[in-house]
Amino acid sequence: MMFSVTRMKWRALIPVLAGCVLSAVAAPAPQVEFSLQKVAFQIGETKIHAQMRQFGTNTLTMVNVHDDEQASVEAGVVVLEKTGGRLIEFTHTGKRRIVFALNGREYNFDPNRIFSKAGVRLTLRGTGEVPAEAHAAVDTFAEQFISYFKLDQQSAFITLHNNGDGGLSIHTYEPGGAWAADTDELHVSKTADPDDFYFVTDKRIYEELKKRDFNVILQDNSIKRDDGSLSVFAGRHGIAYINVEAEPEHLEEQIRMTEIAVQIIR
């Protein structure tokens, strides 16, 4: 009799245990958590901050240098939560250009124009003549940024940008366009918005994106026009680089484009 009672108890527990197993199976998949690191760089009398979000242990790198292009950052975060990797971005005033003080005077620059000395000369502005020590301060800042995040040691990375409707587009890089000198090869999509495009330094990546009928530009890595951008830096260092560029209102498309960039760049 005792054996029968015990057996009956076990039979009663079986549905409960089965329910627990099903509940565990049905639970949502965990997302990759991220750690946040904030870094202060000193330029003259001003601290400029960058931050890095690391999702999981993946070594994939994404970079955003313009603090007023947050839709592109949002797209990067959505993708990195699935794939893992790190996102590096400048965080200062929410504006495009970075402002700093040196010896009581104020200067400003575009942070995507500082990765060569020629680029710094073109982008650095102030009241009156800009002294050599201001140029040197920005040169040092760029070198420290590259070194701290080891961008020169990457085999590949992705940058994230936004543009305005009717501004920068795939047509800017066509023959006769303002930045045609940057172009080695170019493919114009039959269906994509001209403002949503890729800019790459690697021929294999270019051909893959062309095959999928995206707007894509292959940079001329002989660098006829040195604007000091990260693409110029990547081209000179043999780094596979993909810039994902889209209008801020095209968030879903930028997420899709970023997902494809991750697939191709690996």
Buried (B, 14 or more C-beta within 10 A) or exposed (E): EEEEEEEEEEEEEEEEEEEEEEEEEEEEEEEBEBEEEEBEBEBBEBEBEBEBBBBBEBEBBBBBBBBEBBBBBBBBBBBBBBBBBBBBBBBBEEEBBBBBEBEEBBBBBBBBBBBBBBBBBBBBBBEEEBBEEBBEBBBEBBEBBBEEBEBEEBEBBBBBBBBEEEEBBBBBBBEEBEBBEBBBBBBBBEEBBBBBBBBBBBEEBBBBBBEEEBBBBBBBBEBEEBBBBBBBBBBBBEBBBBBBBBBBBBBEBBBBBBBBBBEBBE
